[in-house]
Amino acid sequence: MIPTEIFEKRILISPLNWGMGHVARCIPIIELLKSQNNSIFLVGNLEQITVFKDYFGESINYHESPGYPFYFGGTGKFTKDLLIGLKKLSDHHYKELSETDKLVNEFKIDLIISDHRYSFRSKNCMSIFLTHQLHLPIPFYQKIFQILHKKQISKFDFQWIVDDEQKRLAGKLSNPKGFTNANFIGYLSRFSQRIQKKNSTISGLLIISGPDSYSNQLIEYFLDQIKTGEIECIVGNEHARRRVENYGYGHIFKESKNWRQTDEIIYQSKKIFGYCGYSTLMDLEYLNCDSELIPCKGQLEHLYLKKKS
């Protein structure tokens, strides 16, 4: 099963709350499913729902729910951060399984789409896991995490691989080997329907994304380009705005309160600076612009994608 085969269903969908890239790639999926007369029920936290409302208004149904209790210390030690919060994550896992079953019954759901949420599934309807990482970019001595990862996503009826089967942007991460119900569904970008010809009015744009505790890393890394004017605009959330103001560059900052408006800034930029998150890489496949991206400190996926690119 792939997205273009789904018509007139009641669909429950939810993105992971580890970075807004999961929200970004759910937008084109929802647009497609809506065009095929499906009813969409979106589960997310307040920040995620606010973004989805920029695109869909009240044309889809929203249910607010707290995300996974991630904690990021800002030191680049992601594994340590996850282990510290393991008890809370485990408690949330079982709670979400129960809550998802309740939502399936309440809204008479036919199909679940989980964007990398292990416990957003139900035995009472078909459940699909959306990811570009069937295989985690981890060293051999952390193999236990891959075993657990595969065990969890194999509990879903299907895995949708967010990558192109021929031009594998995610490389070895999206290799379907070992998964019997995994299907490639292509890149997911809200810029995929844009007309390619454009007049770039912004020479350089810094996009501050990822965990808030890592905002300073981006600003400090690209500080020279900001000082020289190569980066003439910066976008990010309210937390990022405060960080940028601390460096004295609040006058070039545009707070991304409305993603549709921010999309126009991104689309008009000649060069993109920021983290090499997977959703950013997919967007760049359609934006037809230059880029300079760095890996987030300690983020093994970013390190792999940067080395591969």
ChimeraX attribute file (.defattr): number of C-alpha atoms within 10 A of each C-alpha:
attribute: neighborCount
match mode: 1-to-1
recipient: residues
	/A:1	14
	/A:2	14
	/A:3	13
	/A:4	12
	/A:5	8
	/A:6	15
	/A:7	14
	/A:8	13
	/A:9	17
	/A:10	18
	/A:11	24
	/A:12	27
	/A:13	23
	/A:14	25
	/A:15	26
	/A:16	20
	/A:17	22
	/A:18	17
	/A:19	14
	/A:20	18
	/A:21	18
	/A:22	20
	/A:23	22
	/A:24	21
	/A:25	24
	/A:26	21
	/A:27	17
	/A:28	18
	/A:29	17
	/A:30	23
	/A:31	15
	/A:32	14
	/A:33	20
	/A:34	19
	/A:35	12
	/A:36	16
	/A:37	13
	/A:38	18
	/A:39	21
	/A:40	21
	/A:41	21
	/A:42	22
	/A:43	23
	/A:44	21
	/A:45	19
	/A:46	15
	/A:47	12
	/A:48	21
	/A:49	19
	/A:50	15
	/A:51	20
	/A:52	24
	/A:53	16
	/A:54	14
	/A:55	15
	/A:56	15
	/A:57	12
	/A:58	10
	/A:59	12
	/A:60	15
	/A:61	15
	/A:62	19
	/A:63	14
	/A:64	13
	/A:65	15
	/A:66	12
	/A:67	19
	/A:68	19
	/A:69	17
	/A:70	17
	/A:71	16
	/A:72	20
	/A:73	14
	/A:74	18
	/A:75	12
	/A:76	16
	/A:77	13
	/A:78	18
	/A:79	13
	/A:80	14
	/A:81	16
	/A:82	16
	/A:83	12
	/A:84	14
	/A:85	15
	/A:86	14
	/A:87	12
	/A:88	14
	/A:89	16
	/A:90	14
	/A:91	12
	/A:92	17
	/A:93	16
	/A:94	12
	/A:95	12
	/A:96	21
	/A:97	16
	/A:98	15
	/A:99	15
	/A:100	20
	/A:101	17
	/A:102	13
	/A:103	16
	/A:104	22
	/A:105	12
	/A:106	9
	/A:107	13
	/A:108	14
	/A:109	20
	/A:110	17
	/A:111	21
	/A:112	25
	/A:113	25
	/A:114	26
	/A:115	22
	/A:116	20
	/A:117	21
	/A:118	19
	/A:119	21
	/A:120	28
	/A:121	29
	/A:122	22
	/A:123	13
	/A:124	14
	/A:125	16
	/A:126	16
	/A:127	23
	/A:128	28
	/A:129	24
	/A:130	27
	/A:131	22
	/A:132	28
	/A:133	20
	/A:134	24
	/A:135	20
	/A:136	19
	/A:137	19
	/A:138	14
	/A:139	9
	/A:140	9
	/A:141	7
	/A:142	12
	/A:143	13
	/A:144	10
	/A:145	15
	/A:146	16
	/A:147	12
	/A:148	11
	/A:149	16
	/A:150	15
	/A:151	12
	/A:152	14
	/A:153	23
	/A:154	20
	/A:155	17
	/A:156	23
	/A:157	19
	/A:158	21
	/A:159	28
	/A:160	24
	/A:161	25
	/A:162	24
	/A:163	25
	/A:164	17
	/A:165	18
	/A:166	8
	/A:167	9
	/A:168	16
	/A:169	22
	/A:170	23
	/A:171	18
	/A:172	18
	/A:173	20
	/A:174	23
	/A:175	19
	/A:176	19
	/A:177	10
	/A:178	11
	/A:179	14
	/A:180	11
	/A:181	14
	/A:182	23
	/A:183	18
	/A:184	19
	/A:185	18
	/A:186	18
	/A:187	24
	/A:188	19
	/A:189	23
	/A:190	20
	/A:191	18
	/A:192	16
	/A:193	9
	/A:194	11
	/A:195	9
	/A:196	12
	/A:197	8
	/A:198	13
	/A:199	10
	/A:200	15
	/A:201	11
	/A:202	18
	/A:203	15
	/A:204	25
	/A:205	25
	/A:206	28
	/A:207	23
	/A:208	24
	/A:209	22
	/A:210	17
	/A:211	17
	/A:212	18
	/A:213	15
	/A:214	19
	/A:215	21
	/A:216	16
	/A:217	16
	/A:218	21
	/A:219	21
	/A:220	13
	/A:221	12
	/A:222	18
	/A:223	15
	/A:224	12
	/A:225	16
	/A:226	20
	/A:227	11
	/A:228	9
	/A:229	13
	/A:230	16
	/A:231	21
	/A:232	19
	/A:233	22
	/A:234	26
	/A:235	22
	/A:236	21
	/A:237	16
	/A:238	14
	/A:239	13
	/A:240	26
	/A:241	22
	/A:242	14
	/A:243	16
	/A:244	23
	/A:245	13
	/A:246	10
	/A:247	12
	/A:248	10
	/A:249	18
	/A:250	17
	/A:251	12
	/A:252	18
	/A:253	20
	/A:254	18
	/A:255	17
	/A:256	20
	/A:257	15
	/A:258	14
	/A:259	17
	/A:260	15
	/A:261	12
	/A:262	16
	/A:263	13
	/A:264	10
	/A:265	19
	/A:266	24
	/A:267	23
	/A:268	19
	/A:269	24
	/A:270	19
	/A:271	21
	/A:272	23
	/A:273	20
	/A:274	23
	/A:275	23
	/A:276	22
	/A:277	23
	/A:278	21
	/A:279	20
	/A:280	19
	/A:281	20
	/A:282	22
	/A:283	20
	/A:284	17
	/A:285	14
	/A:286	18
	/A:287	24
	/A:288	15
	/A:289	15
	/A:290	13
	/A:291	18
	/A:292	13
	/A:293	19
	/A:294	19
	/A:295	19
	/A:296	23
	/A:297	17
	/A:298	14
	/A:299	15
	/A:300	18
	/A:301	20
	/A:302	20
	/A:303	17
	/A:304	18
	/A:305	21
	/A:306	15
	/A:307	9
	/A:308	11
	/A:309	10
